[in-house]
Amino acid sequence: MPLSPGQLEEIEAQRNQTAPTRRVVAPGMEAHLYTAHPVLDHGFVRVIDYMGDDAAICQAARVSYGKGTKSVQNDEGLIRYLMRHWHSTPFEMCEIKLHVKLPVFVARQWIRHRTANVNEYSARYSILDREFYIPAPENLAAQSEVNNQGRGAALEGEEAARVLEYLKADSARAYDHYEEMIGQDGQQGLARELARMNLPANIYTQWYWKVDLHNLFHFLRLRADAHAQYEIRVYADALCKVVADWVPFAYRAFEDYRLGAVTLSAQMLACLRRMLAGEAVTQENSGLTAREWREFQAVLAD
Ligand SMILES: Cc1cc2nc3c(=O)[nH]c(=O)nc-3n(C[C@H](O)[C@H](O)[C@H](O)COP(=O)(O)OP(=O)(O)OC[C@H]3O[C@@H](n4cnc5c(N)ncnc54)[C@H](O)[C@@H]3O)c2cc1C
């Protein structure tokens, strides 16, 4: 577990505090509050705060004076309708604030999602921990032969051992030099903001990340997808479990209409209609490019 006994104690103290409130609370989310869910070898995600629940989405959609709930069944139907028809603003009424610990190369992908509020641990002010992401052997994969932006089977034997050794040794050496450069025993000590530049992208950073549910779903749609890089996908998967407990109706609608859904182009839809009418459609007579045809076939075969 990546947390020290002192940090675990602080979290436990937070978990033990309660306050009476008139605000809506989501029981599923209360259970997650502050708990650190481990991800990768040193990372985690934990919920620091949240606002709203399934009923809050309906309340906003109906611009209601009361709780917004007509009946549980009505609420789920309304949420599914909103999701199906891209009426997205009611989902923005729910928010979540997370504490995330993640390798820098994962953070670079994550930060591209601009519709969130971020505050990152300052490596100008503080000293970074000696914690590096080292992939488990089954995730030490070869370059994919069919996809430039993907990976193939796991490396094996002597090559796997050598690569692992490089990753560990290079990380350790870079950190040793980092420590030595900022150390002040008998020297001025290089500024932390400069010394960090020789650290590799597998070192861990941390941030607080606040986002509304609509934009979180957009993030999860892209990053929990099978094509997303494994190292960010595992964070998205952990978050999917949290969101499923927080807003179960909205999450189910998201799974059905986004995560498990596909987009067909006009040409693909035309092909599908011709197939359903019994016509033998091939790539040559489909009007699709070879790559589009492959992707279309993959959708049909799934
Ligand atoms: C599989 C995959 C591969 C990728 N490969 C690359 C790559 O090779 N190189 C690379 O640079 N990036 C890459 N990305 C990142 C990608 O291009 C997006 O930057 C990232 O997914 C964030 O998506 P977003 O902009 O929709 O999200 P957000 O920034 O959260 O924005 C959400 C939505 O808000 C709107 N929006 C936000 N800001 C603006 C703005 N300034 N102007 C207009 N509209 C805005 C857009 O509609 C946007 O979709 C990749 C992403 C994925 C999932």
The ligand as an SDF file (V2000), in Angstrom:
LIG
                    3D

 53 58  0  0  0  0  0  0  0  0999 V2000
   -6.9440    7.1400  -27.5440 C   0  0  0  0  0  0  0  0  0  0  0  0
   -6.4590    8.5690  -27.4500 C   0  0  0  0  0  0  0  0  0  0  0  0
   -5.3360    8.9840  -28.1580 C   0  0  0  0  0  0  0  0  0  0  0  0
   -4.8890   10.3140  -28.0720 C   0  0  0  0  0  0  0  0  0  0  0  0
   -3.7650   10.6850  -28.7700 N   0  0  0  0  0  0  0  0  0  0  0  0
   -3.3060   11.9660  -28.6750 C   0  0  0  0  0  0  0  0  0  0  0  0
   -2.1210   12.3820  -29.3770 C   0  0  0  0  0  0  0  0  0  0  0  0
   -1.4980   11.6140  -30.0750 O   0  0  0  0  0  0  0  0  0  0  0  0
   -1.7050   13.6620  -29.2290 N   0  0  0  0  0  0  0  0  0  0  0  0
   -2.3830   14.5810  -28.4530 C   0  0  0  0  0  0  0  0  0  0  0  0
   -1.9840   15.7420  -28.3760 O   0  0  0  0  0  0  0  0  0  0  0  0
   -3.5170   14.2130  -27.7930 N   0  0  0  0  0  0  0  0  0  0  0  0
   -3.9900   12.9410  -27.8670 C   0  0  0  0  0  0  0  0  0  0  0  0
   -5.1110   12.5650  -27.1610 N   0  0  0  0  0  0  0  0  0  0  0  0
   -5.7850   13.5680  -26.3130 C   0  0  0  0  0  0  0  0  0  0  0  0
   -7.0810   14.0750  -26.9980 C   0  0  0  0  0  0  0  0  0  0  0  0
   -6.8050   14.7310  -28.2110 O   0  0  0  0  0  0  0  0  0  0  0  0
   -7.8140   15.0430  -26.0330 C   0  0  0  0  0  0  0  0  0  0  0  0
   -6.9670   16.1390  -25.7750 O   0  0  0  0  0  0  0  0  0  0  0  0
   -8.1690   14.4060  -24.7120 C   0  0  0  0  0  0  0  0  0  0  0  0
   -8.7820   13.1510  -24.9290 O   0  0  0  0  0  0  0  0  0  0  0  0
   -9.1280   15.3060  -23.9340 C   0  0  0  0  0  0  0  0  0  0  0  0
  -10.3660   15.3140  -24.5950 O   0  0  0  0  0  0  0  0  0  0  0  0
  -11.2730   16.6180  -24.6760 P   0  0  0  0  0  0  0  0  0  0  0  0
  -10.5160   17.7610  -25.2730 O   0  0  0  0  0  0  0  0  0  0  0  0
  -12.5360   16.2160  -25.3680 O   0  0  0  0  0  0  0  0  0  0  0  0
  -11.5750   16.8660  -23.1040 O   0  0  0  0  0  0  0  0  0  0  0  0
  -11.7270   18.2180  -22.3070 P   0  0  0  0  0  0  0  0  0  0  0  0
  -10.5030   19.0400  -22.4200 O   0  0  0  0  0  0  0  0  0  0  0  0
  -12.2080   17.8550  -20.9480 O   0  0  0  0  0  0  0  0  0  0  0  0
  -12.8630   18.9780  -23.0560 O   0  0  0  0  0  0  0  0  0  0  0  0
  -14.2090   18.4690  -23.0770 C   0  0  0  0  0  0  0  0  0  0  0  0
  -14.9180   19.1450  -24.2490 C   0  0  0  0  0  0  0  0  0  0  0  0
  -14.9710   20.5570  -24.0140 O   0  0  0  0  0  0  0  0  0  0  0  0
  -14.7540   21.2530  -25.2240 C   0  0  0  0  0  0  0  0  0  0  0  0
  -13.5580   22.0840  -25.0840 N   0  0  0  0  0  0  0  0  0  0  0  0
  -12.7340   22.1530  -23.9960 C   0  0  0  0  0  0  0  0  0  0  0  0
  -11.7650   23.0410  -24.1850 N   0  0  0  0  0  0  0  0  0  0  0  0
  -11.9560   23.5540  -25.4280 C   0  0  0  0  0  0  0  0  0  0  0  0
  -11.2850   24.5050  -26.2180 C   0  0  0  0  0  0  0  0  0  0  0  0
  -10.2090   25.1480  -25.7700 N   0  0  0  0  0  0  0  0  0  0  0  0
  -11.7440   24.7530  -27.4490 N   0  0  0  0  0  0  0  0  0  0  0  0
  -12.8260   24.1330  -27.9190 C   0  0  0  0  0  0  0  0  0  0  0  0
  -13.5300   23.2170  -27.2290 N   0  0  0  0  0  0  0  0  0  0  0  0
  -13.1060   22.9240  -25.9940 C   0  0  0  0  0  0  0  0  0  0  0  0
  -14.6320   20.2120  -26.3230 C   0  0  0  0  0  0  0  0  0  0  0  0
  -15.8950   19.9500  -26.8730 O   0  0  0  0  0  0  0  0  0  0  0  0
  -14.1790   18.9920  -25.5890 C   0  0  0  0  0  0  0  0  0  0  0  0
  -14.4870   17.7600  -26.2210 O   0  0  0  0  0  0  0  0  0  0  0  0
   -5.5810   11.2530  -27.2490 C   0  0  0  0  0  0  0  0  0  0  0  0
   -6.7130   10.8360  -26.5350 C   0  0  0  0  0  0  0  0  0  0  0  0
   -7.1460    9.5150  -26.6180 C   0  0  0  0  0  0  0  0  0  0  0  0
   -8.3570    9.1000  -25.7980 C   0  0  0  0  0  0  0  0  0  0  0  0
  1  2  1  0
  2  3  1  0
  2 52  2  0
  3  4  2  0
  4  5  1  0
  4 50  1  0
  5  6  2  0
  6  7  1  0
  6 13  1  0
  7  8  2  0
  7  9  1  0
  9 10  1  0
 10 11  2  0
 10 12  1  0
 12 13  2  0
 13 14  1  0
 14 15  1  0
 14 50  1  0
 15 16  1  0
 16 17  1  0
 16 18  1  0
 18 19  1  0
 18 20  1  0
 20 21  1  0
 20 22  1  0
 22 23  1  0
 23 24  1  0
 24 25  2  0
 24 26  1  0
 24 27  1  0
 27 28  1  0
 28 29  2  0
 28 30  1  0
 28 31  1  0
 31 32  1  0
 32 33  1  0
 33 34  1  0
 33 48  1  0
 34 35  1  0
 35 36  1  0
 35 46  1  0
 36 37  1  0
 36 45  1  0
 37 38  2  0
 38 39  1  0
 39 40  1  0
 39 45  2  0
 40 41  1  0
 40 42  2  0
 42 43  1  0
 43 44  2  0
 44 45  1  0
 46 47  1  0
 46 48  1  0
 48 49  1  0
 50 51  2  0
 51 52  1  0
 52 53  1  0
M  END
$$$$
